[in-house]
Amino acid sequence: MSPELAFLLTLTLRMAITAAFVITAAIITERSGPVIGALVATLPISAGPSYVFLAIDHDAAFIAQGALTSLPINAVTMFFGLTYIYLARRHNVVVSLGTAMVVWFGLAILVRQFEWSLLGGLLANAVAFSICLPLMARFRHAKMPLITRRWYDILLRAALVSSLVGTVVTLSATIGPAGSGILALYPVVFTSLLLILHPRIGGLPTAAVMANGGWGLMGFGIAVATLPITAPRFGSAIALSVALATCVVWNLGLWSLGRRKIRSV
């Protein structure tokens, strides 16, 4: 088998595996409402496989360096969400999501101009969460209407996430760890959910999914922050496992806290 064919087959397999994860998460989101849906959406469904495939092709130092850039990009995603939430109340998906994407890419380009340390990335997240979480809070509660799926939903979601993974894996050798860290954290799961849900159930319920994702993104940021610490010391496999466990434990904690609040009412 030629090296080109082997690369193409491997890339196709990676894209298909990642798409399967995202589709499963999207179905859970639609059936469980904005709170559970947001917790599922903020798990490393897209970024996780992207980082795993990067770890297959690169060493632990590459992963650690990429994570230093991914950390401030997590803060950028908070502003992506905030932009969408405030526009979705009065505008269609093209305007609200399109503007949010412009904000994300604009801030991502700004992030790319700097060399980030772990402390700098943590400070960027602290600023973003202190601004965005209070502004998102009043949009967290909305009833999720009954959803009837269309034939192209799964194909659209699969195409979105597969394109991201394919781009990250293909370009990682040329754009380096910083560029790979940025692309790996593009909010493809939120993008696919917003793109499909908004036209079908309206802006307010869809914005509630994004608003509930704020606290989940905090846990995701903590998980990313573990990579520069653990990857050089223990290797990529252990570092990515620790990051995944951090996300899962954090989101389970949020879910448990939410259930306790409901019982106490």
Stockholm file with secondary structure:
# STOCKHOLM 1.0

chainA/1-265         MSPELAFLLTLTLRMAITAAFVITAAIITERSGPVIGALVATLPISAGPSYVFLAIDHDAAFIAQGALTSLPINAVTMFFGLTYIYLARRHNVVVSLGTAMVVWFGLAILVRQFEWSLLGGLLANAVAFSICLPLMARFRHAKMPLITRRWYDILLRAALVSSLVGTVVTLSATIGPAGSGILALYPVVFTSLLLILHPRIGGLPTAAVMANGGWGLMGFGIAVATLPITAPRFGSAIALSVALATCVVWNLGLWSLGRRKIRSV
#=GR chainA/1-265 SS CCHHHHHHHHHHHHHHHHHHHHHHHHHHHHHHHHHHHHHHHTSSTTHHHHHHHHHHHSCHHHHHHHHHHHHHHHHHHHHHHHHHHHHHTTSCHHHHHHHHHHHHHHHHHHHHTSCCCHHHHHHHHHHHHHHHHHHHGGGSCCCCCCCCCCTTHHHHHHHHHHHHHHHHHHHHHHHHHHHHHHHHTSCHHHHHHHHHHHHHHCHHHHHHHHHHHHHHHHHHHHHHHHHHHHHHHHCHHHHHHHHHHHHHHHHHHHHHHHHHHHHHC
#=GC SS_cons         CCHHHHHHHHHHHHHHHHHHHHHHHHHHHHHHHHHHHHHHHTSSTTHHHHHHHHHHHSCHHHHHHHHHHHHHHHHHHHHHHHHHHHHHTTSCHHHHHHHHHHHHHHHHHHHHTSCCCHHHHHHHHHHHHHHHHHHHGGGSCCCCCCCCCCTTHHHHHHHHHHHHHHHHHHHHHHHHHHHHHHHHTSCHHHHHHHHHHHHHHCHHHHHHHHHHHHHHHHHHHHHHHHHHHHHHHHCHHHHHHHHHHHHHHHHHHHHHHHHHHHHHC
//
